[in-house]
Amino acid sequence: MTSSATPRSGHIVVVSPPGRHPLQVLLTDRLVLGRDCDGLLIADPLVSRHHLELRLVAGEVMARDLGSANGTWMATSLLDGEAPLNTCTTITIGHTTVRLVAEADDAS
């Protein structure tokens, strides 16, 4: 029997909410993180309803704050506008961290 699933490639992002196990997410297009959004729900009272958007642009992960109340920190700087996320950088939203781990595809 063959699988009808379409092979997916993207980037693996690890989201670590406070007091919970880290989540590994395969980012293949666009993902919104927040307390009340159509994306990944984060149980962190310091995270806004629609806090952070991650999206792939030309094979690169871009991060954008969505007008959050507490801001999005990329390493030690407040994120202003959109910026690329690399494996050496940690994003902090509230008490939650977001890191890019690696590029992934079905073959690996």
Buried (B, 14 or more C-beta within 10 A) or exposed (E): EEEEEEEEBBBBBBBBBBEEEEEEBEBEEEBBBBBEBEBBBBEBEBBBEBBBBBBBEEEEBBBBBBEBEBBBBBEEEEBEEEBEBEEEBBBBBBBBBBBBEEBBEEEE
